Amino acid sequence: QMLIGFTCKVCEERSHHVMSKIAYTRGVVLIQCPGCKNRHLIADNLGWFRDGKTTIEDLVKEKGEGIRK
């Protein structure tokens, strides 16, 4: 299992969520913010939302932001 903690860019609420490693590396992971109920794309390995595979790490790098592991 994997744990992700992030701050929602919409409502600024900090939250933590658990997901399986298989879902993150092979499937699609959407996480709903407990504050504003906005859904955040964490991983899209099936190409549902973008052409090709995408993870949160790719999305953060595109915006020029940092990520801690």
C-alpha positions in Angstrom: 0.0 0.0 0.0 1.0 3.6 -0.6 0.2 6.7 1.4 -0.2 10.1 -0.2 -0.6 13.4 1.7 -1.3 16.6 -0.2 -2.9 20.0 0.2 -5.9 20.7 -2.1 -5.3 23.7 -4.4 -9.0 24.6 -4.3 -9.8 24.8 -0.6 -6.3 24.5 0.9 -7.3 21.5 3.1 -4.5 19.0 3.9 -5.4 15.3 3.8 -3.9 11.9 3.6 -5.1 8.9 1.6 -4.1 5.2 1.2 -4.1 3.4 -2.2 -2.7 0.2 -3.5 0.6 0.2 -5.3 -1.0 -1.8 -8.2 -3.7 0.8 -8.7 -1.0 3.6 -8.8 1.3 1.7 -11.2 -1.3 0.0 -13.4 -4.7 1.7 -13.0 -6.5 4.9 -12.4 -6.5 6.7 -9.0 -8.8 9.6 -8.2 -8.9 11.0 -4.7 -11.7 13.2 -3.5 -10.9 16.1 -1.2 -12.8 15.8 2.1 -13.2 19.6 2.3 -14.5 20.7 -1.1 -15.3 17.3 -2.6 -13.1 18.1 -5.6 -11.6 15.1 -7.3 -7.8 15.0 -7.9 -6.1 12.8 -10.6 -3.3 10.9 -8.9 -2.6 8.3 -11.6 -3.9 7.5 -15.0 -2.1 4.5 -16.5 -5.0 3.6 -18.8 -5.1 6.9 -20.7 -8.6 7.8 -19.6 -7.9 11.5 -19.0 -4.8 12.1 -21.1 -3.1 10.5 -24.0 -0.6 8.0 -22.5 0.3 7.2 -18.9 0.3 10.0 -16.3 1.0 10.0 -12.6 1.0 12.8 -10.0 4.7 13.0 -10.3 4.5 13.8 -14.0 1.8 16.4 -13.4 3.8 18.1 -10.6 6.9 18.3 -12.8 4.9 19.9 -15.6 3.9 22.7 -13.3 7.5 23.1 -12.1 6.7 22.2 -8.5 8.6 19.8 -6.2 7.6 16.5 -4.7 8.9 14.6 -1.7 9.1 10.9 -1.4 
